[in-house]
Amino acid sequence: MFGFYYIKFDSMRYVLHYSGGKLRREGKGLAFLYFAPSSSIAAIPVGSMDVPFIFNESTADFQTVSIQGQITYKVENPKLLAEQLDYTVDRKGVYKTDDFAKLSQRLINEAQTYTTAYVQQLNLKEALRKAKEVEAQIAEGLRQSAVVAQLGVSLVSLNVLAISPTPEMARALEAEAREAVQQEADQAVYLRRNFAVEQERKIRESELNTEIAVEEKKRQIQEKQRETRIAQVEAERQVLEMQMETQVSVENRKRKLVDLAADNRRKEADTQRYVLENTLAPYQHLDWKTVLALSEKGGSPALNIALAFRELAQQNGKIGSLNISPDLLDSLMQAGQDGN
C-alpha cells in the first residue's frame, strides 16, 4: 500500500536494509516494514554451505586423473560479502540476480588452482594413493587464500572423496594390480611351500638328531656295560690272584713244613745212623758167624744145626752122602715153632 511492504527473513540469513543509500538496519532473522521505492535489501545466507567439485588434472607423468570432493564453507563477514557480490532480494525475498552462485564458483576455482599445483608434482600412482595429502593441500591453500578472505567466508571443511584415473588407465592399473596380486599369491605359495619344506627339513633334522642321540646313548650304555664287565673281570682276576697268592702262600708254607719235616727226619736218620754206626763199629771187622754166635740166639741148638746145614750146603761138592733122620727134622721143626 502506497509502496510500503512488510518482509520477514529466517534466522539463517543476515539482512542488510539500505534506505536512501544509508544502512538503516542489519542482522539475522529480521522482520520489518519498509518503503520499497527508496529501499534496497540484501539477504546473505550465513549457514554452512556445501559445494561439490570435480577436477580433471594431469599428473607429472602426463596421466589424467579425476578428483572429486566437496567444500563446506560459512559466511563470516556478510557485509564484506555483500560488497563483493549482489545478494539483493525483491519484496518476496527472491534474489534479483544470480551473483550468489558466483561465490561457489570462485571457491571451486581457488581449490582447483591449489589442486593443479600439487597434483602436477605427483605421478599417477602417487596421486591415486595421496588423496589425504591432496585434501590437506587444497584446504591449506583455501585458508591462506586472499581471494577467500576478501569474500568474507571461512572454510569449514574440505573433503577429497575420490581420485580416479581414466577408464583405460584404470583397466591397465587393474591388470597390473592383478598381476602384482598374482605374483604375491605365487610368492605366498612359494613361501608357504618353502616354509613347509623348511619345517620338514627341521623335523627330519630333529628326527636324525634324536636318532643320533639314541645311538649315542646306546653307545654310552654299551661302553658302560663293557666297562662294568671289564671291572667285573678285573675284580674276578684280582680275587683269583688273591686266591692263587693265598694258595701259593699255603703251598710255600706246606713246602717249608715238608722241608722242615724232611730236615727233621734227615736229622733223625743221621742221628740213628750215627748211633747205629757207633753201635756197630766194634763189630764191623768180625765175621758174621761170630756176630751171630754173640747174639741172644747164638747158643740155640736149632740155630747151630741150621748153620751146620748151611755149611754143608756150601760144601755140597765135597760130601758124598748125608743121612738125616726124621726125628732130627721133627725136633728142628718143633724148635723152630717154639722159637717163633
SENUBA-366694 format. One record per atom (N, C-alpha, C): x, y negated, z. Coordinates in steps of 0.05 Angstrom, whole numbers, plus 5000, padded with zeros to 4 digits. Example, Ala and Ser with C-alpha at 12.3 -4.5 7.8 and 13.67 -1.06 7.14 Angstrom:
526451145156524650905156526450665156525750455142527350215143525849995157
//
This chain:
501750245000500050005000501849755000501449594979502949354976505949394977506949644968509749704967510949814992509349855012510349975037509750285037511850425045511650725045512850835071511751055078512751195102514351445092516651485103518351715095519551845120519852105118520852265141522952465131525052495146527252685138527652885161528653115153529253325173531953265186532553425206534953375223537553445209537453575187539853665173540753465152539453235151540253025131540752765146542952645138543752385150542652165132541051985143539651785127541051515130541351385107542351105105540250935092539150745106537050565096538150285091538250225066539249955058536849785050536849535058534749345050535949075045535548975021536848725013539848735013540848975007543749015006545049055033543549065054544649105081543549365093545349485108544549735122542749665145540249765144538349705164538249925186538450175178538450395198539950635186540850795204542251035196541951245218542251505210542051715230540751965218540652175234539552425225536652455234535052565215532252625221530552375226531152165211529551915215526851935202524951775213522351745201521551445204520951315182520451025184518750925161517850685164516250545144518050335130518050335104519950155090518450025067519649805058518549655035520149735010518949884992520250014970521649814951520549584944521849414924524549314933525049294959527649184968529349394983528449644983529849854999531250054980533350164991534850394979535550585001534750834997535151035018536851265007538951325022540751555015540551765037540252015029539952235048542152445042544052465060546352645056546052885073546053135061545953375077548453405094548053455120550253475138550653765149549053945140549454225148551654355131552554585140554654725125553454825099555154805078554254885051556255095040555055285025556755495013556955444983559355454973559955414945561455654934560155824919561556054907563255964883565356114879567056044856568256304844569056284819570456504806572456374786575056454789577156334772578456554756579156494732580756664715583556544713585556674725588256574726590156764713592456654706594556814693596856854713597857094716599957154735602657104723604757144738607457094729608257284706606957514704607557704682605357684660604057454659602157384637599757574636598857654659596457814661594257654673591857684662589557534672588157674695587657514716586257624739583857444745581757564756579357424763579257404793579057154804579057104832576257004840574957164857572257094865572157044895570756814902570656754930568456554937568656434960566556244969567856034988567055784983567955565000565555475018566055455043564055355062565155085073563554875069564454615078562154475094562854255106560954095122561653805119559553635116559953345114560553235141562953115144563752995169563252685170563452555146563152265145561052205123558452205130556452155109556651885095557351675110557551415098559851405077562051545083564251555064563451715039561951935043561052095020559051935004557351775017555351615003556651404985559051314993560551124977561751254952562151514953563451654930561351764911559151864921557051984905554351864911552551884892549851764895547951974906547051934932545152114945542451964949541851774931539351624934536951794928534851754945532351914941530051724936527951834924525551674919523851684943521451574941519651564964518651834973519152044956518352314963520752474974523052354975525452484986526952654965526252604939527652754917529952574907532252714903534552564893534052464865534852204862534452074836536452164815538952244823541052344805541952614814543752724798544952984805547852954815548452724826551152684836551752874859549752954873550253144896551553404887551153484862552353724851555253684845556153434842558953384836560753454859559753444883561353504907562353794906560653974899561454254898563454294876563054164853564954194831567654084837567753854852570353744860571853924879570354044897571654234916572654474901571054574881571954804865574454734849574554484838576854414823579354394840579054284864581354274882582254564889580354734895581055014902582455154879581555104854582755234831585655134827586054874833588754764829590754914847590054954872591855084890592055384884589855494874589855784866591755824843591555654823593255684799596155664806596855464823599655414831600755654845599155794861600256014877600256274861598056324846597856584831599956604810600756374797602756384776605456464786605856464813608356554824608456864829606156994825605957274832605657434806606657684807605957864784603257994790602358154771599658264773599258424798600958614804600558784827600758634853602558434854602658274878600058114882599057994860596557844862594258014871594158264861591958434869592158524898594558524909594958614937594858384957595058134947595357904965592957724966590657844969588157684970588157494994589057605017589157435041591157205039593457255026595357045022594256825003592856914982591556714964589456554979587856694995585856555011587056355030589156425044590456245062591656005047592756055023594055845008591955634999589655734989587555554980586355395003585855525026584755395049586655175059589255235061591155035070591254805051591154855025591154635005588754455007586354575012583954405014584054245040585054355061585154195086587153965084589153985068591053775065590553595040588453655026587853505001586753225007587853024994586952754997584252714984583652854963581052834950578852924968579253144981577353255000576953055023579152945033578952755055577352505047577652415021576152175012573252235008572552485005569652555003568352565030569852565051568652565078567652835086568653045075567753315082570153465095569553675110571653855122571054145115573154285112572954575104572254735129570054875127569355065149570755325146570555435122571955695117572255725087574155895080574555975052575156275051573656415034573956705032574456785003576556934999577057054973575957334975573857384960572357634962573557854945574757774922575857984904577857854885579958004878581857934857581858174838580958134814580558364796582158304770583358514758584558494732582458514710583358494685581558534662580758834661578558904648577759184647579959364635581259264613583359434601585659474621586459254634588659284653587859454677585259424685584259584708584459884701583759954676583960234668586860324668588660154658591460224658592560264686591760074704592560104732591360344745588860404738587660644749589160894740589860894713591461124703594161144717595460914721597960914734597661004763595460904776594960974804594361274806592761374786592161664786594761824783596461724765598961864761600661864787600661624799602261604824601061784846598361784847597061954867597662244861597562314834598162594827601062664834602862464829605662514837605962544867604462384881604462404910603362674919601262754905600063024911602063244906603363214882605463414875607663414896608463164903610563144923609663264950607063214956606063334981606063634980605263744956605264034952608164144955609963994942612764074943613764074972613063844986613963825014612764035031610164095025608764305041610064575036610664635010611964885004614764895015616164665012618864655023618764695054616764565066616464595095615964885102614165015086613565295091615965465088617565415067620065565063621965515086622165265094623965195116623065335141620465335146619465475170619965765169619565885144620166165140623066225145624766045136627666075140628266065170627065875183627565855212626566095227624166195218623166445231625066675226625966705200627866915194630366895210631466645211633866595227633366665256631066595266630366665294630366965297629067105278628967395280631767515279633467415260636167515258637767455283637367205294638767135319637867325341635167385341634167575361635467855358635567945332636768205327639768205336641067975329643967955337644167965367642367815380642467815410641968095421639968235409639368505418641768685414642968665389645268835384647568765403647968505408649968425427649468545455646868535463646168655488646768955489645969085466646569375465649569425467651069255452653969295453655069255482653969045495654868995522654069225541651669335536650769565552652569805547653169855521654970075515657770035527658769785525661369735537661169775568658969685579658669725608658470015615656970175599656770455604659470595600660970505579663670615575665470545598665370295607666970215630666170375655663470425657662570585680663670865679663470985654664571255650667571265655668971055645671871045649672471025679670870855693671170825722670671095736668571235726667871495739670171695734671171705708673371885702675871815718676371545720678671465736678371545765675871505775675371595803675771885806674672045787674972335788677972415786679372265768682272325766683772265792682972035804684271965830683572175851680972265851680272475871681772725865681972795838683473035831686373015839687572775834690372735841690672755871688672645886688872665915688672955924686873105911686573395917689173545911690273475886692773605878695073525897695173265904697173185923696873325950694273355958693773505983694673795981693973925958694774205954697874225953699074025938701974035936703174005964701973815980702973776007702574036023700174166020699774416034701674626026702074645998703874845988706774795998707474535998710174466008710374546037708174496052708274576080708474886082706875026064707075316064709875416057710975276036713675356027715675306050715375086063717175036085716775236107714075316112713575516132714775786124714375856098715476106088718476106090719575876081722575856083723475886112721975746129722675766158722376056168720076186159719676466168721876646157722576596131724676756118727376716132727876456139730376396153730376546180727976536193727776676219728276976216726977096195727277386191730177446183731377256167734077306159735977286183735377086199736977066223736577306241733977406244733477656259734977886248734877906220736278136207739278116211740277866209743077826214743877906242741977826260742477896288742478196292740378326280740178616282742678756269743378636245745678756231748178726248748378486261750778446277750778636301748378666313748178856336748879136327747679216303748079486293750979526286752079326272754979356265756679386290756079216309757679236334757179506348754579596345753879846359755280086345755280076318756380306303759380276297760480056305763280016299765080236310764480336334766180556344765880816329763680846315763081106302763681106272764580876261764780866232766981036221768981106238771181266227770881556236768581626250768181906258766682056237767082326238765682496219762782516228761082566209758182566216757582796233759082986229758483226245759183166274761283016278761982946305759882766318758982576300756882396310754382546317753682746300751282896305751583056330753883146335754383316359754183146384754882876380754782706403751982596409750182646390747482546394746082706415743682616421742082746442741383036434740983086408740283356399742683516389744983406395747383536385747783816397746883876421747184136434744984326429743184266410740884446405741784686389740984936398741785176383740685176355738285086353736985096326738384916308739284676318740684486301743384596293744684726312747284846306746885056285744785236288744385446268743785326241742185096241741584966215744084856203745984746219748484636208750084866197749885096211751385326202750385416175747785426173746685496146747485296125747685036132748584826113751384886103753184966123755885016116756085266098754285456105754285696088753385636060751385456058750385386032752485246015754185086029756284946014758485136006758685366021760685566014759585806001757485775986756086005975757786155954759686025944761386165924763386345938763786315963765686475977764386705993761786705997760386906012759387115993759887366000758887575983755987635988755287686015752587746022752087646050749487576056748787466082745987576089745887696114743387816123742387656147739887576145738587416166736187576174735987626200733687786210731287616212728987746211726487596214726187476242727287606261726987486288728487226290730787216276732286966277730686736264729486786241727886586227725486506244724186696257721886626274722786446297724986516309725986346331726786076322727886056298728685786288726185616282724185746270721785606264720285526289720285706309718985636334720485406348723085406346724685196358724284926344723884956317723284706302720684586309718584766313715984666321715984536349717484656367717784556394719284296394720984266375722684016375721383796360718983836353717583616340717583366357
//
